[in-house]
Amino acid sequence: MLLILYLKVGEEFWLFCPIYKLTGLYCPGCGITRMLSSILNGNFYQAFRYNPLVFILIPFMIFHFTDSIIAFYKKRKTILEKYEPYVWYVLIGIFMVYGILRNIPLFSFLKPTSI
């Protein structure tokens, strides 16, 4: 999968978003596949333009994943475990607001766009 993303197989490869296909509205996840392809090709600005929210959250996801693995092997709690329910509520709220904002013309810069 990563090799296909790296090689940039033509547009026919990209998965379509069922929400966008049915409603014409961008969901919070629209552009993630193209974003990952851009990251693998070293084009970080283009990756940011495809999905700014997920692009910004990648370092936090890597940190949480790494911390979870270390905690598992050291038999300790993760750093976020104490706050975990609240973290999920905040993330769900952020994604909901982001999904709404990227469909408002004033915030058109949040739409997945090519440079």
N, C-alpha and C positions, 0 to 999 in steps of 0.2 A: 504494500500500500504506500509506504513512504517513498519507495523508488518511483512509483507512478506519479506521486505528487511532485517529486524532484524533477522528473523528466518532463513535466508539464504536457501531458497528453492533451490533445485538443479540447475545445469547449464541450464536446459531446461527452466527455468523461465526468464533468462536474455534476454532482447530485443536485437535483432541484429541491427546493423547499416547498413542501405541500401547503403550508400556510400562505406563502406568497402566490403559489399557483392558483389556489382557490379564492383568495381574498384580494390579492394585489397589495397586501400589506407586508412589510418586512418584520420578521420575528427577531428576537434578540440573538438568534443563532445564524441568521443569514450572513453568508460570506466567510464562515469558519473554514471550509475546505480550501477556498482560494487563499485565505490568510495563511493556513499551514503550508500551502505550496509556496507562497511568497517567502515565508520564513526559511524554508528549506533551500530556497534559491538565493538567500541572503538579501532580499529586497524588503527590508524592515519597514520602510515608509509605506510601501504599497500594502504590506500586511496590516499595518495600522489603519489604512483607509478602508480595507475590507470589513473589519470588525474591531473598532477601537476598544470596546469594553473588554472583550475576551483577550485582546492583545495586552492590555494593561494588567489583566488578572493572571496571565501566564506565570510571572515570577512568584506570585503568591501560591498558585497551585503547585508549582515545583517545590516550594518551601514546605507546604503542607504534606505533600507526598513523601518527601525526603524525611521530614520529621516523624511521620507515621511509621516508616520503615525502621528508622533508628529506635523509636519507642517500642516497636514490636520486638526487636532483637534484644534490647536492654531491659525489657519487661517493665516499662514505665509508662506514665500517661503522656499523651501528646501535649504540646503547648496550648493548643486550642480546645482540648477536650473539656475543660472547665466551662468554656463559653460556647461549645459546639451548637446547641439548639439556637442560640441567638445569632450566631454567625450564619446559619442557614436561613433564618428569617430575614436577616439584612440582605443576603445575597439574592434571595427570591424577590425582595422588594426592589433592589437595584435593577435586576433584570426586567421586572415588570415596567418600571418607570422608563428604562432604556428602550424597551419595545414600543412603548407609547411615543416617546420623544422622537425616535427615528422615523416615524411616519407623519410628523407634523412638518409642514413646509419650512417653518422657521429654523428647524434643526435638520435640514436636508444634508448637512455635512456628515451626519451619522449614518447615512445610507451607504451600503457597500458600493464603492466606486473605484474605477481604474484611473490611474494617473497617466 
